[in-house]
């Protein structure tokens, strides 16, 4: 999705089919509404969801892609700019998004349910360029690639436990 080359941002989007062995594994879909690099994506509520990234606007934008109509629809914004976001699926229909602007990152997270953002648990340290993995129904592993810290979030208690 999107990209940056030769001092130029792109809006191109392709869906990749990993089961296609014929060699035509990607399908172009409608261009993203804004030029973007590094957004975070999830498949929720029967649609492709995209939030944040470096957009040249403010990095808070979220969109939902409707396959049937081949269109992107603006959703509610994130609470703040997420230039290099990481995300994980949580619970039945939740999406936890973290990340922030270079170089300080942000301690704020967003929890999105039904296309709406609410404040999520606050990280002990700012995350800038990270990764998240849902471990099970109650725990998420979060790592920052810039400052190299790791935490496990206990979703039931809303508490982060540092991993050494």
ROVEX-61346 format. One record per residue: x, z, y of N, C-alpha, C in turn. Coordinates in nm, 3 decimals. Example, Ala and Ser with C-alpha at 12.3 -4.5 7.8 and 13.67 -1.06 7.14 Angstrom:
BEGIN
n.c1; n.c3; n.c2; ca.c1; ca.c3; ca.c2; c.c1; c.c3; c.c2
1.319; 0.780; -0.569; 1.230; 0.780; -0.450; 1.320; 0.780; -0.330
1.285; 0.708; -0.225; 1.367; 0.714; -0.106; 1.290; 0.787; 0.003
# end
This chain:
BEGIN
n.c1; n.c3; n.c2; ca.c1; ca.c3; ca.c2; c.c1; c.c3; c.c2
0.084; 0.000; -0.117; 0.000; 0.000; 0.000; 0.089; 0.000; 0.123
0.060; -0.093; 0.213; 0.134; -0.098; 0.338; 0.282; -0.121; 0.314
0.363; -0.080; 0.406; 0.506; -0.095; 0.392; 0.572; -0.117; 0.526
0.704; -0.130; 0.523; 0.782; -0.150; 0.644; 0.904; -0.231; 0.608
0.925; -0.341; 0.677; 1.043; -0.424; 0.656; 1.068; -0.505; 0.782
1.194; -0.531; 0.810; 1.232; -0.611; 0.927; 1.166; -0.560; 1.055
1.165; -0.427; 1.069; 1.109; -0.363; 1.188; 0.960; -0.392; 1.208
0.888; -0.408; 1.097; 0.747; -0.443; 1.103; 0.668; -0.365; 0.998
0.553; -0.307; 1.037; 0.463; -0.239; 0.945; 0.367; -0.338; 0.882
0.317; -0.306; 0.762; 0.223; -0.393; 0.692; 0.094; -0.318; 0.659
-0.012; -0.395; 0.631; -0.141; -0.341; 0.595; -0.184; -0.385; 0.455
-0.101; -0.459; 0.383; -0.137; -0.514; 0.252; -0.163; -0.403; 0.151
-0.260; -0.429; 0.063; -0.291; -0.334; -0.045; -0.311; -0.413; -0.173
-0.252; -0.366; -0.282; -0.272; -0.427; -0.414; -0.303; -0.318; -0.515
-0.393; -0.348; -0.607; -0.424; -0.259; -0.718; -0.343; -0.308; -0.838
-0.273; -0.218; -0.905; -0.188; -0.255; -1.018; -0.254; -0.213; -1.147
-0.263; -0.306; -1.241; -0.317; -0.280; -1.374; -0.200; -0.268; -1.471
-0.171; -0.147; -1.515; -0.057; -0.124; -1.604; -0.083; -0.171; -1.746
-0.208; -0.204; -1.779; -0.241; -0.251; -1.912; -0.232; -0.403; -1.925
-0.211; -0.473; -1.814; -0.205; -0.619; -1.813; -0.066; -0.664; -1.860
-0.060; -0.727; -1.975; 0.069; -0.772; -2.029; 0.095; -0.920; -2.001
0.003; -0.985; -1.929; 0.017; -1.128; -1.902; 0.112; -1.155; -1.786
0.136; -1.057; -1.703; 0.227; -1.076; -1.592; 0.157; -1.086; -1.458
0.027; -1.089; -1.457; -0.049; -1.089; -1.331; -0.108; -0.949; -1.313
-0.020; -0.853; -1.301; -0.064; -0.714; -1.307; -0.119; -0.658; -1.177
-0.117; -0.733; -1.067; -0.168; -0.677; -0.943; -0.276; -0.767; -0.882
-0.367; -0.705; -0.811; -0.477; -0.775; -0.745; -0.481; -0.731; -0.600
-0.475; -0.827; -0.509; -0.485; -0.795; -0.367; -0.629; -0.756; -0.333
-0.643; -0.654; -0.251; -0.775; -0.612; -0.203; -0.773; -0.616; -0.050
-0.881; -0.576; 0.014; -0.889; -0.579; 0.160; -0.772; -0.505; 0.223
-0.721; -0.560; 0.332; -0.613; -0.494; 0.404; -0.656; -0.355; 0.449
-0.560; -0.264; 0.452; -0.584; -0.130; 0.504; -0.621; -0.141; 0.651
-0.707; -0.054; 0.703; -0.752; -0.066; 0.841; -0.642; -0.053; 0.947
-0.533; 0.011; 0.911; -0.422; 0.027; 1.006; -0.292; 0.002; 0.932
-0.189; -0.030; 1.005; -0.057; -0.046; 0.944; -0.009; 0.092; 0.900
0.053; 0.099; 0.781; 0.086; 0.231; 0.725; 0.203; 0.223; 0.629
0.280; 0.333; 0.624; 0.376; 0.357; 0.516; 0.363; 0.503; 0.475
0.387; 0.531; 0.350; 0.388; 0.665; 0.291; 0.255; 0.741; 0.294
0.139; 0.676; 0.278; 0.016; 0.756; 0.268; 0.010; 0.823; 0.131
-0.080; 0.917; 0.115; -0.104; 0.975; -0.017; -0.239; 0.924; -0.065
-0.250; 0.900; -0.195; -0.368; 0.837; -0.253; -0.424; 0.919; -0.368
-0.555; 0.905; -0.388; -0.621; 0.968; -0.502; -0.745; 0.887; -0.536
-0.788; 0.896; -0.660; -0.914; 0.834; -0.701; -1.013; 0.947; -0.719
-1.108; 0.958; -0.625; -1.207; 1.065; -0.624; -1.344; 1.008; -0.593
-1.446; 1.069; -0.647; -1.583; 1.030; -0.616; -1.607; 0.880; -0.638
-1.540; 0.823; -0.738; -1.559; 0.682; -0.770; -1.497; 0.585; -0.672
-1.404; 0.634; -0.589; -1.342; 0.547; -0.488; -1.196; 0.585; -0.468
-1.118; 0.487; -0.425; -0.979; 0.511; -0.387; -0.979; 0.578; -0.250
-0.911; 0.692; -0.238; -0.902; 0.766; -0.112; -0.758; 0.761; -0.064
-0.739; 0.750; 0.066; -0.607; 0.746; 0.125; -0.605; 0.830; 0.252
-0.498; 0.909; 0.267; -0.485; 0.993; 0.386; -0.340; 0.997; 0.433
-0.325; 1.014; 0.566; -0.194; 1.038; 0.624; -0.101; 0.919; 0.618
0.028; 0.951; 0.621; 0.131; 0.849; 0.626; 0.171; 0.821; 0.769
0.269; 0.738; 0.784; 0.312; 0.698; 0.917; 0.232; 0.574; 0.953
0.149; 0.585; 1.056; 0.056; 0.478; 1.089; 0.078; 0.419; 1.227
0.157; 0.484; 1.308; 0.170; 0.439; 1.445; 0.055; 0.490; 1.531
-0.041; 0.559; 1.470; -0.152; 0.619; 1.545; -0.123; 0.768; 1.553
-0.172; 0.846; 1.456; -0.138; 0.989; 1.457; -0.120; 1.050; 1.319
-0.132; 0.973; 1.212; -0.104; 1.022; 1.078; -0.206; 1.119; 1.021
-0.324; 1.129; 1.084; -0.429; 1.218; 1.033; -0.542; 1.139; 0.968
-0.537; 1.007; 0.977; -0.648; 0.924; 0.933; -0.667; 0.926; 0.782
-0.793; 0.923; 0.740; -0.830; 0.913; 0.599; -0.932; 0.800; 0.584
-0.919; 0.728; 0.473; -1.010; 0.617; 0.445; -1.050; 0.620; 0.298
-1.166; 0.562; 0.270; -1.216; 0.547; 0.134; -1.239; 0.399; 0.109
-1.197; 0.351; -0.009; -1.212; 0.210; -0.043; -1.330; 0.190; -0.137
-1.424; 0.105; -0.097; -1.541; 0.070; -0.177; -1.511; -0.058; -0.254
-1.498; -0.046; -0.386; -1.463; -0.161; -0.470; -1.569; -0.270; -0.463
-1.696; -0.232; -0.468; -1.805; -0.329; -0.470; -1.812; -0.415; -0.345
-1.781; -0.355; -0.230; -1.787; -0.428; -0.104; -1.651; -0.473; -0.052
-1.542; -0.431; -0.121; -1.406; -0.464; -0.080; -1.382; -0.425; 0.066
-1.421; -0.300; 0.099; -1.406; -0.251; 0.236; -1.349; -0.110; 0.239
-1.282; -0.079; 0.347; -1.231; 0.055; 0.374; -1.321; 0.121; 0.478
-1.356; 0.248; 0.457; -1.441; 0.322; 0.550; -1.366; 0.446; 0.597
-1.366; 0.470; 0.727; -1.300; 0.587; 0.784; -1.373; 0.713; 0.741
-1.296; 0.812; 0.698; -1.348; 0.943; 0.660; -1.305; 1.044; 0.768
-1.341; 1.169; 0.752; -1.296; 1.270; 0.849; -1.144; 1.283; 0.841
-1.083; 1.311; 0.955; -0.938; 1.322; 0.965; -0.886; 1.449; 0.899
-0.757; 1.448; 0.869; -0.687; 1.569; 0.828; -0.674; 1.661; 0.949
-0.640; 1.788; 0.925; -0.628; 1.885; 1.034; -0.511; 1.855; 1.127
-0.409; 1.787; 1.075; -0.291; 1.753; 1.154; -0.222; 1.634; 1.091
-0.126; 1.578; 1.160; -0.051; 1.464; 1.111; 0.023; 1.498; 0.981
0.013; 1.410; 0.884; 0.084; 1.427; 0.757; 0.166; 1.300; 0.736
0.284; 1.294; 0.801; 0.365; 1.172; 0.797; 0.414; 1.138; 0.657
0.458; 1.235; 0.583; 0.509; 1.214; 0.448; 0.433; 1.308; 0.354
0.306; 1.281; 0.329; 0.225; 1.376; 0.253; 0.250; 1.372; 0.103
0.220; 1.484; 0.040; 0.214; 1.493; -0.106; 0.074; 1.547; -0.137
0.027; 1.520; -0.258; -0.108; 1.567; -0.290; -0.125; 1.588; -0.439
-0.230; 1.661; -0.473; -0.265; 1.682; -0.613; -0.416; 1.702; -0.622
-0.472; 1.663; -0.736; -0.614; 1.686; -0.761; -0.631; 1.829; -0.807
-0.729; 1.898; -0.752; -0.754; 2.038; -0.787; -0.904; 2.058; -0.814
-0.933; 2.139; -0.913; -1.072; 2.167; -0.947; -1.147; 2.042; -0.991
-1.278; 2.047; -0.982; -1.363; 1.936; -1.025; -1.351; 1.814; -0.934
-1.347; 1.837; -0.803; -1.349; 1.725; -0.711; -1.269; 1.750; -0.584
-1.165; 1.834; -0.593; -1.084; 1.866; -0.477; -0.953; 1.791; -0.473
-0.899; 1.781; -0.354; -0.774; 1.710; -0.331; -0.693; 1.791; -0.231
-0.580; 1.848; -0.275; -0.494; 1.930; -0.190; -0.386; 1.842; -0.130
-0.376; 1.839; 0.003; -0.280; 1.754; 0.072; -0.189; 1.841; 0.158
-0.058; 1.820; 0.146; 0.041; 1.893; 0.225; 0.140; 1.793; 0.283
0.215; 1.837; 0.382; 0.317; 1.752; 0.442; 0.310; 1.761; 0.592
0.409; 1.709; 0.657; 0.409; 1.716; 0.802; 0.511; 1.624; 0.862
0.527; 1.632; 0.991; 0.619; 1.543; 1.060; 0.765; 1.580; 1.036
0.850; 1.481; 1.043; 0.994; 1.500; 1.031; 1.044; 1.573; 1.155
1.141; 1.661; 1.147; 1.205; 1.712; 1.027; 1.151; 1.848; 0.984
1.063; 1.907; 1.065; 1.023; 2.045; 1.038; 0.918; 2.059; 0.931
0.839; 1.955; 0.908; 0.731; 1.966; 0.812; 0.621; 2.055; 0.866
0.534; 2.099; 0.777; 0.424; 2.185; 0.817; 0.390; 2.282; 0.705
0.344; 2.398; 0.742; 0.299; 2.496; 0.643; 0.149; 2.480; 0.613
0.079; 2.399; 0.692; -0.065; 2.381; 0.676; -0.097; 2.280; 0.565
-0.198; 2.312; 0.488; -0.248; 2.219; 0.387; -0.394; 2.189; 0.417
-0.441; 2.079; 0.363; -0.582; 2.042; 0.374; -0.640; 2.036; 0.234
-0.760; 2.088; 0.218; -0.834; 2.073; 0.093; -0.951; 1.980; 0.123
-0.954; 1.866; 0.056; -1.060; 1.768; 0.080; -1.157; 1.769; -0.037
-1.284; 1.782; -0.004; -1.391; 1.772; -0.104; -1.500; 1.686; -0.042
-1.539; 1.581; -0.114; -1.643; 1.493; -0.063; -1.605; 1.422; 0.066
-1.476; 1.392; 0.083; -1.432; 1.320; 0.202; -1.420; 1.405; 0.327
-1.431; 1.537; 0.313; -1.423; 1.627; 0.429; -1.306; 1.723; 0.409
-1.226; 1.741; 0.514; -1.111; 1.832; 0.510; -1.147; 1.970; 0.559
-1.098; 2.071; 0.487; -1.104; 2.210; 0.533; -0.964; 2.267; 0.519
-0.930; 2.370; 0.596; -0.796; 2.428; 0.582; -0.773; 2.481; 0.441
-0.659; 2.446; 0.385; -0.621; 2.496; 0.254; -0.526; 2.614; 0.271
-0.472; 2.666; 0.161; -0.378; 2.779; 0.171; -0.252; 2.740; 0.249
-0.199; 2.834; 0.326; -0.081; 2.806; 0.407; 0.046; 2.830; 0.327
0.135; 2.730; 0.330; 0.263; 2.738; 0.260; 0.357; 2.837; 0.328
0.444; 2.905; 0.252; 0.543; 2.995; 0.312; 0.649; 2.920; 0.394
0.677; 2.794; 0.357; 0.777; 2.712; 0.425; 0.715; 2.577; 0.458
0.765; 2.514; 0.563; 0.716; 2.382; 0.599; 0.758; 2.277; 0.498
0.664; 2.192; 0.459; 0.694; 2.083; 0.367; 0.697; 1.953; 0.446
0.797; 1.873; 0.416; 0.814; 1.748; 0.489; 0.806; 1.628; 0.395
0.881; 1.628; 0.291; 0.890; 1.514; 0.202; 0.886; 1.569; 0.060
0.765; 1.592; 0.008; 0.755; 1.667; -0.115; 0.680; 1.597; -0.226
0.651; 1.677; -0.328; 0.583; 1.630; -0.447; 0.494; 1.742; -0.498
0.378; 1.706; -0.553; 0.288; 1.805; -0.612; 0.245; 1.758; -0.751
0.225; 1.854; -0.839; 0.174; 1.826; -0.974; 0.072; 1.934; -1.009
-0.046; 1.892; -1.052; -0.146; 1.987; -1.099; -0.103; 2.030; -1.239
-0.075; 2.158; -1.257; -0.029; 2.209; -1.386; -0.146; 2.236; -1.480
-0.251; 2.294; -1.425; -0.372; 2.324; -1.503; -0.485; 2.349; -1.403
-0.597; 2.401; -1.446; -0.711; 2.417; -1.356; -0.691; 2.523; -1.248
-0.587; 2.604; -1.261; -0.567; 2.713; -1.163; -0.431; 2.712; -1.094
-0.342; 2.618; -1.130; -0.207; 2.621; -1.072; -0.157; 2.481; -1.035
-0.088; 2.475; -0.919; -0.027; 2.351; -0.870; 0.119; 2.379; -0.839
0.207; 2.291; -0.886; 0.350; 2.298; -0.856; 0.375; 2.214; -0.732
0.446; 2.271; -0.633; 0.478; 2.200; -0.509; 0.628; 2.212; -0.484
0.693; 2.097; -0.461; 0.836; 2.095; -0.433; 0.860; 2.020; -0.303
0.952; 2.071; -0.222; 0.991; 2.001; -0.100; 1.121; 1.927; -0.127
1.122; 1.798; -0.102; 1.240; 1.717; -0.130; 1.345; 1.724; -0.022
1.311; 1.776; 0.095; 1.404; 1.781; 0.206; 1.482; 1.912; 0.207
1.411; 2.025; 0.202; 1.476; 2.156; 0.200; 1.495; 2.211; 0.059
1.439; 2.143; -0.038; 1.458; 2.171; -0.181; 1.411; 2.310; -0.226
1.293; 2.351; -0.181; 1.231; 2.472; -0.233; 1.118; 2.432; -0.327
1.077; 2.526; -0.412; 0.965; 2.501; -0.504; 0.874; 2.624; -0.510
0.743; 2.599; -0.520; 0.644; 2.703; -0.532; 0.540; 2.663; -0.635
0.475; 2.762; -0.693; 0.355; 2.739; -0.772; 0.240; 2.807; -0.698
0.136; 2.730; -0.671; 0.018; 2.781; -0.603; -0.082; 2.828; -0.706
-0.123; 2.954; -0.695; -0.232; 3.008; -0.777; -0.360; 2.980; -0.700
-0.438; 2.884; -0.746; -0.558; 2.841; -0.675; -0.666; 2.949; -0.669
-0.673; 3.033; -0.771; -0.775; 3.138; -0.772; -0.748; 3.244; -0.666
-0.620; 3.277; -0.647; -0.584; 3.381; -0.551; -0.539; 3.323; -0.416
-0.512; 3.192; -0.411; -0.465; 3.131; -0.287; -0.326; 3.176; -0.249
-0.243; 3.210; -0.350; -0.111; 3.267; -0.327; -0.004; 3.173; -0.383
0.106; 3.157; -0.307; 0.221; 3.078; -0.352; 0.326; 3.170; -0.412
0.381; 3.131; -0.527; 0.489; 3.206; -0.591; 0.614; 3.119; -0.591
0.720; 3.169; -0.528; 0.843; 3.090; -0.521; 0.906; 3.077; -0.658
0.959; 2.959; -0.686; 1.027; 2.932; -0.812; 1.176; 2.912; -0.782
1.259; 2.976; -0.859; 1.403; 2.968; -0.835; 1.469; 2.887; -0.943
# end
